[in-house]
Amino acid sequence: MKEKNTENVLYLILSVLLISLLLGYFYRLKIIVLLIMLCVEAAAIPFWMKVKRKARKEKIRFTEANMYMEQILYSFRKNPKILSALKDVEKLFPNGNMRKCIQNAIEYMQETYGEDLLMEKALKIIETAYPAQRITYAHRLMLKVERLGGNCEASIRILLADRNVWEKETNTYQKRCSVQKRNIVLAILLSCLLCLMTPILCQSALQKVSITEHVFYQGSTLILFLCSIGIYLYTEKYFAKDWLQEKSYRSTKNILQKYEKIINYNAAKERIKSILWAMPIGIIMGISAICGYWKLTAGLCPVFIFLLLQHRVDYSLAKKAVVHEIRKAFPEWLMEVSLLLQTENVANSIRKSIEYAPDILKSELNFLVQKLESAPESNIPYSEFLQEFSIPEIASAMGMLYSISDGSGSDAIVQMGEILERNAEWMGNAESLSNQDKLAKMYLLFLLPALLGALKMMTDMTLILLAFFSEIHI
């Protein structure tokens, strides 16, 4: 295996060397420039290989975690004992890191005595190596059933449905990442090919005004190649991601600040701020109109209108961002509540879910619990939950939770089934929204090669024009 890897590395180095020499020939690069490029490439190859290894490792980790979660739930449903389920699942992993983690957890449970939270610490070995929220959910359910007993069939169905959504959306996201990476690489290649127009023109139609010897041409070409290498390496690094840890596109602190702005929004105060911002522009517009500078007045008019209405624009953007995050967070919280509802009533389930709820929902959930304590029979606490954001699926889900708590309407089991079916769909939408956020950043990398190519072509055309006018002057 090592000999094969060494052989592959040699082929890679020879291929890079050959391509670099060809580029140096076609772009008419000087030896010093070519040597600089080769040194950068030599430094980049180990980094690239490391990133490739990480990408393969992360895909394997996702596959192992996905398989583990599915099989541990099936095994636990058959025999609701954690140790027995771990031993069953261990057989499905002939080798690899997951097998080692399961073996370590089993050994810890069998060989450790007189220690509190024994099973929690054993399962934590797996959770640390595979930090997927879904695995944590499965372990919490198993610990709860092991200690308190009860029927876990419905809860396991919930987790299995969520696992299916996770697998489907992540596989779709991985395919989209591959397409996006391919597009970025094609953009880099196309940009470099277009920039070949300059040396080709200088060798054919513009032999008298050749600029390939000019220091600016050599420098701009080197910058083009170095930036292209940097973009490619960053692309590879970005897509060699940890598929297990769900990371929000926006920072938690930033989104909570926007949430506070929406909740505590004072329209009159913000309107006054906008008027104060717009007032200097209004005064300048008035003076220019009196002096007859109508073009200046017309040019400042859009700025004045924007400043006058900027509080509304700011509020709208903040609300849109918060709604986006809530749409992603709510299905996760509702799944936690669904698991708790197997053994608790609605009010207790909501109260206990706060500990594990996404940060964006915790404040509203605390308000909801306070209202339920003061009016446990009323539907108002449920209907007022997140009503400022007018999200239809949340209103629908809260209405069904109230029906279950009130005991009205159809059978509670049927209503729970409806909640779970809808939540599976919402979980898929939330996962898709999260993935779209992550891919949006990559669109800039797709545009960068075109921008670099355009700047390089502008530099070359400027040099050609200067050389052409110099020839005419002579």
Secondary structure as UniProt FT lines:
FT   HELIX           2..26
FT   TURN            27..28
FT   HELIX           31..78
FT   HELIX           82..90
FT   TURN            91..92
FT   HELIX           97..111
FT   TURN            116..117
FT   HELIX           118..129
FT   HELIX           133..148
FT   HELIX           153..194
FT   TURN            195..196
FT   HELIX           197..203
FT   TURN            204..206
FT   HELIX           207..209
FT   TURN            212..213
FT   HELIX           215..239
FT   HELIX           252..263
FT   HELIX           267..290
FT   TURN            291..292
FT   HELIX           294..308
FT   HELIX           310..340
FT   TURN            341..343
FT   HELIX           346..353
FT   HELIX           354..356
FT   HELIX           359..374
FT   TURN            376..377
FT   HELIX           380..383
FT   TURN            384..386
FT   HELIX           387..389
FT   HELIX           392..406
FT   HELIX           412..440
FT   HELIX           442..473
//
